[in-house]
Amino acid sequence: MVTGKILIFGGERLTGQNLKKEAASNGWDVFAPTKAECDLSSAKDISSAFHNFSPDFVINAADVNDLSICEEDPRLAKEVNFHAVAHIAGQCDTLNAPLLHLSSDLVFDGNAPDQPYSEDDGMNPLCEYGKTKLLGEEAVRHGMYWHVILRTSAPFGTTGNNLFTSAIKNLDTTSSQQSNTGDFLFSPISSLSLTKAILIITKAIMGGKVDGFGTFHLGGTQTSKNEFISETAKACGKMPSLNETDPDKTQIRNLTLDCSKIMARYGIAPPDWKTDLLRTANELPKTDVSIPVKCCDS
């Protein structure tokens, strides 16, 4: 069994919580500092987390990912999504500890309707969140060599602020107002499937894999936002609230990710988003589909 010390930033978040549990079950020594233990706006706190724990591997699953908050407070978004990442990468480089950094499909503009995005396609984010995630990626690339940047697409689960919880929250309040306005194509993946992939990568690198570094895409199979919301309603025993006609794929943004590289390098295949969705819906309390939503948590 591979053993080692793993430092996880964002351990209070949905994916971070899954990572803590699964990494510990693999026999790894895990430290996931809370915000009180490590304020990501403080370079001193980040440095202390590293030097007090001396990790063998680092996972950064922390960011400000609420799009409206990023637009309203770009300084905060930049502080956490860029400056903190730069500090983390710098500490990893100093300690020679590999870093797995989670990024987003929103580093792309979605204006390539004919094919999914590959890792080498040019980035052109349209929102403040995407812009700061791009900066975070560049901080990792220029700050250290032994890194994995894992771009993913809308991780979802039963807690936190994500498309699944938002759909659940709005089932009984917006059913008469839903439309295909603002639809887009994407590659949603459950937090659990994402966690399993991260652990495969972590175990491989800690086991000596030398060709597993660089930028990778991992999402689920392709769907549209409106189809995802409609299927969420069905999975929760509600009538679909959206017009289920197929969208004109040439008229909407396409943020689908090409995941062939991670399949070739790690054997990780894109999970079926409907299977992920049904599994997630089955985790909800049977008596009530209403769930609290916390800001900036995925």
N, C-alpha and C positions, 0 to 999 in steps of 0.2 A: 504493500500500500504506500502511495506517495504521501509523505508527511511534510509539514512546513508551517510557516507563520504567514497568515494572510491578513492584510489590513484592508478593510472595506470602508470607503466613504459613502455615505448615503444609506447606512444600515437601518435607519428608522423608516425608510421608504418601503414600498411594496416589494420591489425587486431586491432591495437590500436585505429585507427581512427574510425572504426566501433564500438568499445567498448565505446568510449567517447560519440558518438552520441546516442547509444541505452541506455547506463546507464543513461544519462541525461534525456532521454525520460521517464525513469522509476521513475523519481523524485529524483534520487540520486544526491548528491553534489559531483562533479567529479573534481579531480585535476590530470592532465596529464602533468607533466613538460617537457618542450622542452629540447634538449641537452644543450642549453645555460643556462637554469635554473637549470639543474641537470646533471652534467657530471658523467656518471656511473663509470668512473675510479677514482672518488673522493669519498672516504668514508665520507668526510665532507659534500659534496653536498647531498649525499643520506640521511645522518642524518638530514640535514636541511629540506629536503623535508618532512620527517616524522614529525618532531617536529613543523614545521610551519603549517602543515595541520591537524595533529592528526587523521589519517584515522581509520575507523572502519573495513575496508577490503582493501586488497592490491592485485593487479593483476600485475604480471610481464610478459609482452609480448615482452620484449626487449632482443635481443641477436645479436651477429655477426653470421649470418647464411649463408653467401656466402662461399661455400666450398673452393674455390680457395684462398680467402683472409685468411681463417683460416689456410690453409696449408702454405701460404707464411708468415703469421705473427701470429704464435701460441701464442705469448705473448699477443697480442691484444685480440685474441679469449679467452684466459684464464682470462684476466682481466675483460671482460664483462660477459662471460658465466659462470664464476666460482666465482671470487673474489667479483664482484658486487652483485651476488646472495647471497653470504654469508653475506654481509653487510645488504642486504635487509631483509634476514631471521632474522638476529640478531635484527634489529630494530623492526620487527614485533613481535618478542618474547618479547622485552622490553615493547611494547605498548599493548601486548595481542591482536594484530590484525591478524586475519586469512589471510593466503597468498595462492593465486592460482598462480602457476608457470607453464608456458608452457615449455614442453620439446619435445623430438623428437624421432621418430622411429629409428633414426640413432645411438641410444645407443646400438642397436643390430647389429650383424654382417651379418644377412640375410642368414645364412647357415642352416636354418630349413625349408626345402622346403615342408614338408608334412602338416604343420598346422600353423596358425597365432600365433604370439607371445602373451602370456598372461602377465599380470603385474608382475608375480612372476618368469618369465624366467630370466636366467642369462644374464647380459649385457656384451657385448664384442665389443665395437665400433672399427671400422677399420679406421676412418678418424679423423682428428684433431677436427672437429666440434663435432662429436659424443663423443669424449673423454672429451671435455670441458663441453658438456651438461650432461654427466654422473657426472662429478665433481659438477656441479650446483645442480643436483638432490640430491646428497649426502650432500651438504651444507644445503639444505632445511631440509632434514630428520634429520640431527644431530643438526640443529640450532633452531628448534622449533617443537612443537607438532601439532598445529592447522594449518595444511597445506593440500592443494590439489596439487599434481603434475599431470598435464594433458599432457600425451604424445600424440602427434598428428602426422599426416603424410602429409607433403608437402602442407600446406595451400596455396590456390591460389586465385587470383583475377585479376582485370584489371590493377592494378598498382603495382609497386615494382618488386623485383627480385624473380620470382617464375617460376614453370614449364610452366604455362599458358602463361605468358608474354614472356618467352624465346621462346616458340613454335611459338607465333605470330610473334615475331621479326625475326625468321628464316624461315618463310614460303616461302619467295621469294628468299632466298639466299642459302639454303642448300637442296632444294627438290631433287636434283640429287645425293646428297651424303648420304642421310639418309639410315640407315640400322638397323638391329636388334642388332647390336653390343652394348654391355653395357646395355641391357634391364634388368629390375627387376620388381618384383611384389610389389605393395604397396597399400595403402588405402587413396587416395587423398580426400581432403575435402575443400570446398570453405571457404574463410575467413568469409563470412556471416553466413554459417552454424556453423562454429566454434564459432563465436561471440554469436549466439543464445544459444549454449550449455553452454558457459561460464556464460552467464547471468542467465540461469536456475540454475546452481550451486551456483552462487553468491547469488541469491535471496533465495535459500533454506537454505544456511548456515547463512545468515543474519537473516533469519526467525527462526533460532533456531535448524536446523537439526544437530543432533549430530553424526550421523553415515555416514556422507558424506565426511570424511577426508581420506587421503591416496593417493595412486597412481592409476590413471585410464588411460585407452586408449580410444581415440576417433578418428576415421578416417571414410572415406567413404567406400563403397563396394569395393571389390578387382578388380584391373585391372593391366595392365602392363604399364610401362613408354611409350613404343612405341604405344600401343593402345590409351593411353591418348593423345599423340601428334597427332596421326592420326585423332582422333575424334575432336580435336581442329581445325584441318585444315578443316574438314567437316563443323563444326559449323560456321566457318567463310567464308564459300562459296568457299573453295579451294579444289583442288584435293588432296586426301591423298598422302603423300610422302613416306610412309613406306610400307614395305612388310607386309601385314596384316595376314600372316599365324600365327596360334597359336604358341607361343613359347613353347619350351620344358621346362616345369615347374621344372623339376629335374635338369636343367642345369643353371638356373639363380637364382639370389639372391631373397629371399622372405622376404620382410619387412612388410607383412600384419599384421595388429593389430587385436587382439581379443577384441571386444568391449562389451562383454557380462556383464562385471562387472558394467560398467556405465549405461547399460540398466537396470540392476537389482536394482541398488542403486538410480538412478535418473530418470529412464524412458526415457533416451536419446538413440534413435536408430541411427545406422550408416546411414547417408544420402546416397542416390544413387548418385554415382559420375557423371553419365551422366546427371542427372537432374541438379546437381550443375554446371556442365560444360556449359550446354545450357543456364542456367540462367545468368552465367557470360558472355558468349559470347554475349547475348542480351544487355548487358550493354555497349558494345563497340560502338563507333561512327559508324553510318551506312555507312559513306562515305570513311572510312579509317580504316583498321585493324591494322595499325602500331601504336605502343604505346611506349613511352619512358620507359626505364628500369633503375631504380635506384639501386645502390648496397646495399646489406644488408637490404632489406626492404620486409617484408612479413606480 
